[in-house]
Amino acid sequence: MDDLLQQTLDTAAASAAAEAGLGPATSANGMVFLLIACLGLAMALVYVPIRVFLTITERSRRLRLLQQIRRTREALTAPLINE
């Protein structure tokens, strides 16, 4: 009796999985997709703040350099005062 019940349950589970298209390969493909999606999300969460920080610091360095160039140019074009 137990064997018949177990066999019936196995048959029903196999037919349900076949109808739904859930085989072992599909399950593995789903896990691979989730793994790659999670890795992509983690990479984005690391990349975006670093990229924003580097962009902000690069702009501030560029601004300081331009200001220094302007001050130097003004100092070089200013007439010398002889006392």
Buried (B, 14 or more C-beta within 10 A) or exposed (E): EEEEEEEEEEEEEEEEBEEEEEEEEEEEEEEEEEEEEEEEEEEEEEEEEEEEEEEEEEEEEEEEEEEEEEEEEEEEEEEEEEE
